[in-house]
């Protein structure tokens, strides 16, 4: 299964990042240490991605993103 290259738009936690793929589609990527020591515009290692969530282009997607960003970091 081929995976497209993704660029980090926002790091939520070390294990969760919001990325933009080659088609400009926003995705939430999860994986152990996925965002560790990465900065916005860095590329994501596809081998570390365990789960991918694709946000739909509607008001619900904006709401979901705001919920993810507002989650407090322990």
ABEGO torsion letter per residue (X at the ends): XBBBBBBBABBABAABBBBBBAAGBBBBBBEBGAABGBBBGBBBBAAABABBBBBBBBAAAAAAAAAAAABBBX
